[in-house]
Amino acid sequence: MSMYCQRCQKEAASVHVTEINGEGAKSEVHLCEECAKAKGVPPVPSPSVFALFKELMDKTGTASRTRDRQCPKCGMSFGEFKSKGRFGCPHDYEVFQSRVIPLLERIHGASEHAGDADAVAAERDAADSTALELRRLRKDLQRVIKNEEYEEAARIRDRIQTLEKQLQEGGELDG
């Protein structure tokens, strides 16, 4: 349903003006382009899709802020980094941080160095297997206490304490 101009009642209203008087009361006026021009309302050009997208990118910020930026120390741009594959100085990491972090995450799966991947995986596997063993030992402990097997319960308790201590210290696990 289209609305007609409130002034001439002939054309479709395409200009919508909200007026607020001195007392804070709000009123809306719907006019056609010709009546809006006659009333002195300046024409508002309709933005293109590209202009809206550019404004959105400027507000969210990452693309336009670093696209043309250059390092103040070495003068390198992000485009130069992309073509050469390396930065000109250590300061470039700070200058282009908003573009480098997503790049590192996409390439390496993380933005921080985690050490030797095999060592990290081995530590994670050891911790996982220790956690599984601890769960199993705790269940065994409850079972042997219920069966009043106190010597076995003491042995299991000691093993649990040893494993927990080794996990907290991050030390090597002994079998």
Protein Blocks (a to p, Z undefined) as FASTA:
>chain_A
ZZddfklomaccfbdcddddfkopacdddddfklmmmnopacdddddfklmmmmmmmmno
mmmmmmmpccfklopafklmmmnopafbfklmmmmmmmmmmmmmmmnopabdebjfklmm
mmmmmmmmmmmmmmmmmmmmmmmmmnopaklmmmmmmmmmmmmmmmmnopacdZZ
